[in-house]
Amino acid sequence: RQEVVANMAYNLGKSRLAGFKKMIAACDMHDWNEAADQMIDSAWYSQVGNRAVRLEQEMRTGFIA
């Protein structure tokens, strides 16, 4: 899950990743399903394509897809 956030930070940059407030809050609470749901509920998800699907599944399960 740290790798998911690191991947997003690398591609989005710090300021745009900071816009994922609900996802970050869910991560802080270890609510991985909510964090994944917040990833899906973003423009980023539809723009990134297959990588977003892979990262969402990794966030949800904790396993690299």
C-alpha distances in whole Angstrom, upper triangle without the diagonal:
4,5,5,6,9,10,11,12,14,16,16,17,17,19,18,15,16,18,15,16,15,12,11,14,12,9,11,13,10,11,9,12,13,10,10,14,14,13,15,18,18,20,17,16,20,21,18,19,17,14,13,14,12,9,10,10,7,5,8,9,6,8,9,12
4,5,5,6,8,10,10,12,14,15,15,15,18,17,13,15,17,15,16,16,13,11,14,13,10,11,14,12,14,11,15,15,12,13,17,16,14,18,20,19,21,18,18,22,21,19,20,19,16,15,16,14,11,12,13,10,9,12,12,9,11,11,14
4,5,5,6,8,10,10,12,14,14,15,18,17,14,16,18,16,18,18,14,14,17,16,13,15,17,15,16,13,16,17,14,14,17,17,14,17,20,19,20,17,17,20,20,17,18,16,13,13,14,12,9,11,12,9,9,13,13,10,10,9,12
4,5,5,6,9,10,11,12,13,14,16,15,12,14,16,13,15,15,12,12,15,14,11,14,16,14,14,11,14,14,11,10,14,13,11,13,16,15,17,14,13,16,16,13,15,14,10,10,11,9,6,8,10,7,7,10,11,9,10,9,11
4,5,5,6,9,10,10,11,11,13,12,8,11,13,10,12,13,10,9,13,12,9,12,15,13,14,12,14,14,11,11,14,13,11,14,16,15,16,13,14,17,17,15,17,16,13,12,14,13,9,10,13,10,9,12,14,12,14,13,15
4,5,5,6,9,10,10,10,13,13,10,12,15,13,15,17,13,12,16,16,13,15,18,16,18,15,18,18,14,15,18,16,14,17,19,17,18,15,16,19,18,15,18,17,13,13,16,14,11,13,15,12,12,15,17,14,15,14,16
4,5,5,6,8,10,11,14,13,10,14,15,14,17,18,14,14,18,17,15,17,20,18,19,16,18,18,15,14,17,16,13,16,18,16,17,13,13,16,15,12,14,14,10,10,13,11,8,12,14,11,11,15,16,14,15,12,14
4,5,5,6,8,9,11,9,7,10,12,10,13,15,12,12,15,15,14,16,19,18,18,15,17,17,13,13,15,13,10,13,15,13,13,10,11,14,13,10,13,14,10,9,12,12,9,11,14,12,11,15,17,15,16,15,16
4,6,5,5,6,9,8,6,9,11,11,13,15,13,12,16,16,14,16,19,19,19,17,19,19,15,15,18,15,13,16,17,15,15,12,14,17,16,14,17,17,14,13,16,16,12,14,17,15,14,18,20,18,19,17,19
4,6,6,8,11,10,9,12,14,14,17,19,16,16,19,20,18,20,23,22,22,20,22,22,18,18,21,18,16,18,20,17,17,14,15,18,16,13,16,17,13,14,17,16,13,16,18,17,16,20,21,19,20,18,19
4,6,9,11,9,9,13,14,14,17,19,16,16,20,20,19,21,24,23,23,21,22,21,18,17,19,17,14,16,18,15,14,11,13,15,12,10,13,14,11,11,15,15,12,15,18,17,16,20,21,20,20,18,19
4,7,8,6,6,9,10,11,14,16,14,14,18,19,17,20,22,22,22,20,21,20,17,17,18,15,13,15,16,13,12,9,12,14,12,11,14,16,13,12,16,16,14,15,19,18,17,20,22,21,22,20,21
4,6,6,6,9,10,12,14,17,15,14,18,20,18,19,23,23,23,22,23,22,18,19,21,18,15,18,19,16,15,12,15,18,15,14,18,19,16,16,19,19,16,18,21,20,19,22,24,23,24,22,23
4,6,5,6,9,10,12,15,14,12,16,18,16,17,20,21,22,21,23,21,17,19,20,17,16,19,19,16,17,14,17,20,18,17,21,22,19,18,21,21,18,19,22,21,19,22,24,23,24,23,24
4,6,5,7,10,11,15,14,13,16,18,17,18,21,22,23,22,23,21,18,20,21,17,16,19,18,15,15,14,17,19,18,18,21,23,20,19,22,23,19,20,24,23,21,24,26,25,27,26,27
4,5,5,8,10,13,12,12,15,17,17,18,21,21,21,20,21,19,16,17,18,14,13,16,15,12,12,10,13,16,14,14,18,20,17,15,19,20,17,17,21,20,18,21,24,23,25,24,24
4,5,6,8,11,10,9,12,14,13,15,18,18,18,17,18,16,13,14,15,12,11,14,14,11,12,10,13,16,15,14,17,19,16,14,17,18,14,15,18,17,15,18,21,20,22,21,22
4,5,6,10,10,8,11,13,13,13,16,18,18,17,19,17,14,16,17,13,13,16,15,13,14,13,15,18,18,17,21,22,19,17,20,21,17,17,21,20,17,20,23,22,24,23,25
4,5,9,9,9,11,13,14,15,17,19,18,18,18,16,13,15,15,11,11,14,12,10,11,11,14,16,16,16,19,21,19,16,19,20,17,17,20,20,17,20,23,23,25,24,25
4,6,5,6,9,10,11,12,14,15,14,14,15,12,9,11,11,8,8,11,10,8,11,10,12,15,15,15,18,19,17,14,16,18,14,14,17,17,14,16,19,19,21,21,22
4,5,5,6,9,10,11,12,14,14,14,15,12,10,13,13,9,11,14,12,11,14,14,15,18,19,19,21,23,21,17,19,21,17,16,19,19,16,17,21,20,23,23,24
4,5,5,6,9,10,11,12,11,12,12,8,7,10,10,7,9,12,10,11,14,14,15,18,19,19,21,22,20,17,18,20,16,14,17,18,14,15,18,19,22,22,23
4,5,5,6,9,10,10,9,9,10,7,4,7,8,5,7,10,10,10,13,13,13,16,17,17,18,19,17,14,15,16,13,11,14,14,10,12,15,15,18,19,20
4,5,5,6,9,10,10,10,12,10,7,10,12,9,10,14,13,13,16,15,15,19,20,19,21,21,19,16,18,18,14,13,16,15,12,14,17,16,19,20,21
4,5,5,6,9,9,10,12,9,8,12,12,10,12,15,15,15,18,18,18,21,23,22,24,24,22,19,20,21,17,16,18,17,14,15,18,17,21,22,23
4,5,5,6,5,7,8,6,5,9,10,9,11,13,13,15,18,17,17,20,22,21,22,23,21,18,18,18,15,13,15,15,11,11,14,14,18,19,21
4,5,5,6,6,9,8,6,9,11,10,11,14,15,16,19,18,17,21,22,21,22,22,19,17,18,17,14,13,14,13,9,11,13,12,15,17,19
4,6,8,9,12,11,9,13,15,13,15,18,18,19,22,21,21,24,25,24,26,25,23,20,21,21,17,16,18,16,13,14,16,15,18,20,22
4,5,8,11,10,9,13,14,14,15,18,18,20,23,22,22,25,27,26,27,26,24,22,22,22,19,17,18,17,13,13,15,15,19,21,23
4,6,9,9,8,11,13,13,15,17,18,20,23,22,21,24,26,24,25,24,22,20,20,19,16,14,15,14,10,10,12,11,15,17,19
4,6,6,6,9,10,11,13,15,15,17,21,20,19,22,24,23,23,23,21,18,18,18,15,13,14,13,10,9,11,12,15,18,19
4,5,5,6,8,10,11,12,14,16,19,18,16,20,22,20,20,19,18,15,14,14,12,9,10,9,6,5,8,8,12,14,15
4,5,5,6,9,10,11,12,15,18,17,15,18,21,19,19,19,18,15,13,14,12,9,9,10,8,5,8,10,13,15,16
4,5,5,6,9,10,10,13,16,16,15,18,20,19,20,20,19,15,15,16,14,10,12,13,10,8,12,13,16,18,18
4,5,5,6,9,10,11,15,14,13,16,18,17,18,18,16,13,13,14,11,8,11,11,7,8,11,12,15,16,17
4,5,5,6,9,10,14,12,10,14,16,15,15,14,13,10,10,11,8,5,7,9,6,6,9,11,13,14,14
4,5,5,6,9,13,13,10,13,16,15,15,16,15,12,11,13,11,8,10,12,10,9,12,14,16,17,17
4,5,5,7,10,10,9,12,15,15,15,17,15,12,12,14,12,9,12,14,11,11,15,16,18,19,19
4,5,6,9,8,6,10,12,11,12,13,12,8,9,11,9,7,10,11,9,10,14,15,16,16,16
4,6,8,8,5,8,11,11,11,12,12,8,8,11,10,7,10,13,11,11,15,16,18,17,16
4,7,9,7,9,12,13,13,15,15,11,12,15,14,11,14,16,14,14,18,19,21,21,20
4,5,6,7,9,11,12,14,14,10,12,15,13,12,15,17,15,16,19,20,22,21,20
4,5,6,6,9,11,14,14,11,13,16,15,14,17,19,17,19,22,23,24,23,22
4,6,5,6,9,12,11,8,11,13,12,11,15,16,15,17,20,20,21,20,19
4,5,6,7,9,9,5,8,10,10,9,12,14,13,14,17,18,19,18,16
4,6,6,9,10,8,9,13,13,12,15,17,17,18,20,22,22,20,18
4,6,9,10,8,11,13,13,14,17,18,18,20,22,23,23,21,19
4,7,6,6,8,10,10,11,14,15,16,18,20,20,20,17,16
4,6,6,7,9,10,11,13,15,16,17,19,20,19,17,14
4,5,5,6,9,10,11,12,14,15,17,17,16,14,11
4,5,5,6,8,10,10,12,14,15,15,14,12,10
4,5,5,6,9,10,10,12,14,15,14,13,11
4,6,5,6,9,10,11,12,14,13,11,9
4,5,5,6,9,10,11,11,10,8,6
4,5,5,6,9,10,10,10,8,8
4,5,5,6,9,10,10,10,9
4,5,5,6,8,8,8,7
4,5,5,5,5,5,6
4,6,6,8,9,10
4,6,8,10,10
4,5,8,9
4,7,9
4,6
4
